[in-house]
Amino acid sequence: MNVTVYRKAHFNAAHRLFVPEWDDERNAQVFGKCSNPNYHGHNYELEVGVTGPVDSTTGFVISLDVLKKIIKEEVEDPFDHKNLNVEVPEFANLIPTAEHIAIVIWNKLRTKIESHLDISITLYETPRNFVKYNGAS
């Protein structure tokens, strides 16, 4: 029997959505105010779900203390109060859209969470705009 446990987290970060090869006018047409050359910020809300069997000894799918530590080290510390375009290496050549941020987070967590457990990411960029990613292509 599989159960999903969730941990919520948040981080504040700035970004700019733009294609460097395009001029400001074309970027503005595609990305709107999110292409502001001076960047803009969001208060991101993150939900990480971990699905798997309940361990018969501990009663856990995963220790929430362990999950909390992984999220802090892999997401909150490197992303919080950062300019994603400039300060986070994963976005050096990747537009930091909510979609890409969710995929990057999933990939970072996948290396730290046991492979027999499934991971899902829900990332809220605003209260009304969010993405979900579970590693499926």
SULJO-V520518 format. One line per field, one symbol per residue. phi: phi as a letter, one per 20 degrees, with the letter a starting at -180 (. if undefined). burial: # if it has 16 or more other C-alpha atoms within 10 Angstrom, else .. A space follows every 10 residues. Layout:
BEGIN
phi=???
burial=???
END
This chain:
BEGIN
phi=.ecddccebb bdbdaceadg feegffgffe dmffeggemb ccdfdccddc drfeffeend fbfffffgff fffecfffdf lcegfdddgf dgccfefgff fffffgfffg fddgffeecc ccceecgddb ccbcnfe
burial=...###..## #########. ......##.. ...###..#. #.######## ##........ ##....#..# ##.###..## #####....# #..####### ######.### ..#...#### #####....# ####...
END
